[in-house]
Amino acid sequence: MHRNDKLVTTIYATHPRYPEHTLTGHPEHAGRIRAVWQQMDDLKTRLKSVVPEAVTTEMIRAVHTQDYFDILQWVSASNQSNIRLDGDTYADSGSYEIARLSAGGVVRAVDEVLSGKADNGLASVRPPGHHAMPSHAMGFCILSNVAIAARYAQSVYGIERVMIVDYDVHHGNGTEAAFYNDSSVLFISTHQYPFYPGTGSIEDTGEGKGVGYTLNIPLPAGHGDHNYAAIFRDVIWPAAERYQPQFIIVSAGFDAHWNDPLAMMMLSLKGYDHLTRELIQMAQKLCGGKIVFALEGGYNLEALGHGVRNVAYALLGDSTISDPLGMAPNPREPEIKPLIDRLRKIHKLSS
């Protein structure tokens, strides 16, 4: 069924060149996007599919420094393979172009939604972007995809209040860094803590004009469907309603799934689906349904593929949930109320 019996136009942005950036044995490899494509294949006829263009130099420089831009230009011209941009992030001479196409996928989805050509959007992209710092690559990420797209929304469409919600299991430190002094973006991150990249403390709430516009929700290992739902209900909903965003971008990482090999959270695909639908409801209530989901992490290929498929179902208004993996084998979760109470106090969130 479609929401209110109205046919929803959902943009789907992905590019056939994404597998060209890959490294055998690395967790962030071409098989990730192929797993997504396999699950999305039979849904494409219901989506408005587009092949994005690479982001421009101007779009990149709106987020990244000139020195880092020069390094990426050098990588592109180097004709080398397995260049290490940091301890976790590989590249070859073609990787910069693929990263530009990855950021371009998010920008194209944003463009379609904000221009009114689509109601909402899904960007199935790689490499991911939320760890890419303004001045360097980090954590499998080369360009800060969502940050670039948010700046595009601001500069081209005059959006004054963007809300970015990052439910990847890792803290979106690169996205945070791009907007830490900026009240025009409310950045919210749920993440395992302490864990890679080591940032995202509850006390990190922004600087200067950005104080209060970064909302970090650091979670010890073991939290799952019940506690994430409580966080969305008692923290993220009131923060969003106070901020009144004009547009929402979601950094959708599926590595908080209980079967992901790189983390220790306990979300199921059903639990992820609930978070996705809560965000869509926020967009419907606060900003005319204008929301774009951009793929970040997720390293169990089955959870990743079905997770993205479920985002598409939710955006289309279907009630379907695809979950071949089921609930976590040990669903007991840590106590969440003390953290929620502390977050509500720090961020002055009223009942």
N, C-alpha and C positions, 0 to 999 in steps of 0.2 A: 504493500500500500504506500502511496505517496502522502506526504504531509498535507492535511486539509484537502485531499483529492487534487492538489495542484501539482502539475508536472514540474519537477525540480530540474534545472540545468546545472549539472556538476561538471566543472572543467577537470580534465585529467591530463597533466603535463608529465611527459617522460621523453627520453631521447635514446635512440638505438645505439648511440656511441658510448653510453655509460660503462659498458663492460670493458672498454679499451684500457681503462685505468684499473690495473689489478696486479696482485703479487701472490704467487702460489704460497700457501701456508699462512698467509696473513688473515686475521679475522675479518678485515674489511676487504672482501674480494668480490669479483664479478658475479659469483654465484648468488650473492645477496639480491641484486636487482633482478636476476633471472628468476629467483624464487618468487619475487613479487609479481613479475610479469606473468608467470604461470598461473598464479591465483587470480590475476586481473583479466586474463584473456577473454573469458566468457562474459565479463561485465562491460567490456569496452563499447559494445553497441548501445549501451544505455548512457554512456558518458560522452561528453564533448572532448574528444582527444585532440591534443595539439602537440607538435614537436617544437620545443623552445629554441630560441636563438641564444648565443653566448651573451653574457652581460658585457657592457661596454667598460672601457677604462674609467669613465666618469662615475659609473655605478660602483665600481670596485673602490675607487679613491674616496668615495663618500664614507667608507668604513675603514679601509686599510691605509697604512702609511705609504709614503713614496718609497722608502727604503725596502719595505717588503714587496711592493709592486715590482721594484727593480730586480729583486731576487727571483721572483716568479718569471719575469721576462728572461732572465739568464737561464733558468731551468728549461724554459721552452726552447731556447736556442742551443742548448747544450749537446743534444744528440746522445745523451747518456741515459742509462737505466739504473733503477734502484738507488736513486738519490735519496738520502735521508734528510728530510726537512726538520724533523726532530726525532727523538728516540722511537716514536711509534708511527710516524707519518712518512710514507714512502712516496716517491714520484719518479716519473721518467719524463722524457722531453714532450710527451703528449698529455701529461697529467694536468697541466695548467689549463689547457683548452677544455678538457673534460670538466674540470672544476668550474670553469666559466659557464659551461652548459648546465651544470648542476644548479648553480645559483640562478641561471637563466630560467630553469624550470619553475622555481619558486616565484621569480619576478613575473613570468608569463601567467601563472595562475592568479597572482595578485592583480595583474592588469585586466584579465578577463572578468574578475569579480567586481573590481572597482569601476570598470567601464560600463557595467550593467549587462555584459554579454553572457554572464553566468551568475547563478545564485550563490554558489560556493565552489571550493576547489580542493584538489588533491594533487600534490607534486611528488611523484615517485622518483626521487633523485639520488644520485651518489656521485662523488664522495659526500659524506655528511658535512655539516658546517658549524655546529654550535660550539666547538672547541677552538675554532680558528680565531686567534687573537688579532687585534688591529695590526700588530707588528710582526707576527710570525705564525707559522702553521703549528698545529698541536692536535694530538689525539685523533688521528686519522683524517683530520679536517684541513682543507687548504684555503678555502674562502668561506666567509661567514654568511652562508646562504640566506638565512632568515633576516639577519641584520641588514644585508644589502636590499632585500625585498621590502623591509620596513621603511628604509630611507627612500626607496623608490616611491612607495605609497605616499610618503610625506611630500616629496618634491614634485611629483607629477599630479597627484590628486588632492593635495592640500589637506591631507588627514592630520589632525592635530593631536589625536589620542589613539595610539596603537597599543593593544594589549598582546603580549607574547607569553604564551604558556608552554613550558617545556616539561613534558612528562617522560623524557628519556631518563634512564636510571642514573646517568652521570650529570653532574652540574653543568649547565650551559655557560661556562665561564667566558667564552668568546662573545656570545650574545650579550651577556651582562656587561662586559667591558665596553662594548660599543655604546651603551646607553646609561652608564653608571652615574653620570652627571646630568641626566636629561629627564625632565618631567613629561616629555611628549611620548614616552614609552613606559608602560608598566610591564616590568619583566617579572614573571613568576616561575620558579623552578622547584619541582619536587625531585629529590635525588637521594640516593644512598650516601650516607655520611657517617664517619669519615671514609672516603673512598676516592678513587681517581676523579677529577684532577686535584683534589685536596682543598678546593675552594667551596664557597656556598654556605658559609656560616650563617646561622640565624641572625647574628648581629650585623651582617653586611646588608645594609638597607639603602645604599646610595650615598652620593656625596654632592655637596653644593645644591644646585637646583634639583638634583635627582634624589635628595634624601626622602625616603619613604616610597620611592617608585621602583625599588628592587625588593622582591618578597621571596626570600629563600626559605625553603621548607626541607631542612636536612633530616633524613630518616635513617635510623639504624637498620641493619639488615633484618629481614623477616617480615616486613610489612606487606600486606596484600589487599585483597578486594575490599574488605570491610573498612580498613583504616584509610585507604586512599579515598573511598567514598565519603568518609567523615571529613577528611581534609577539604575536599571539594565543597562539601555542604557548609562547613563551619568557617572556612578561611577564604577559599578562592571565590566563592559566590559573593560574599559581602565585599571583598576587595574589588571585584569587578563591578558590582552595582554602585559602589562609591565612585569609582573612576569613570564610569560611563564611556567605555571605548567606542570609537567610531568604526573600528576594524579589529579583527582578531587573527593572529597567526599562531599556529600550534607547531612546536617542534616535537614531532611524533616519533619517539624512539620506543622500540618494543623489547628492550633489554632489561626492563623490570619484570619481565615474565619469569615465572618460577623455574622454567627449564632453560633459561639463557645461560650459556657457559661462562660469561664474563662478569656476572653479578650475583647477588644473593637476596633479591626481592622475591615476593610471592604472588604477584599479580597473575591472574588467569586471563585468557582472551575475553572471557565474559566480563571480568573486572575492567579490563582496558576499554571494552565497548561502552561500559557505563560512563567512564571518564569522557570518552569521545562524545557521547550523546549529551552529557552535561555541558560541554563546551559549545556544542551546536545550539543547545537551548539558551545559553548565555548570549550567543550571537543573535538569535531570533529575538530575544527580549531587549537587548541593548543596542544593537547596531544593524537592524534590518536583515539579519541572517548572514552578514558578510564575514565569512571565515574561510581560511585556507590552511590545510594541513600539509606540512612539509616533512618528508621522511628524514630521520636522523639515524640512530643506531638500531640494533637488533641483530643477534648473532646466532640464534637458533632459527634455521631457515624456515621451519614449519610455522613457528610462532610469528615470525616476521611476515611471511606471505599471507597467512590468514589474518594477521593483525591489520595489514593494509586493506585487505578485502573487506574487513568489517568497517573500516573507516568509510569506504565507498558505499557500503550498504546504508550506513547511518546518514551520510550526506544526501543520498538519494531519497531518504525517508522510509526505507524498508525496516521492518522489525527483525529481519534475519540476523542471526549470529552464527558464524562458522568457527567451531572450536573443537578440533579433533584431539586436543591435548587434555582438556578437562581441568579440574581444580588441582591446586597444589597438594602434594601427598600429605603434608603436615600443615593444615590451614591455621594453626594457632598463631596469633599475631601479638606483638608487644602492646602494652598499654599506650594509647594514643592521646588520651585526654590531656595529660600535662603539657605535651607539646602544643596541642591546639590552643590551650589556655594561654600559653606563653606567646604564641604567635599573635593571638588576638590582642593581647596586652601591648606588645611591641608596636603593632601596626594600628592600634586604636580602632579595632573593628567592633562596632556595636552589635548587639543582638538583633 
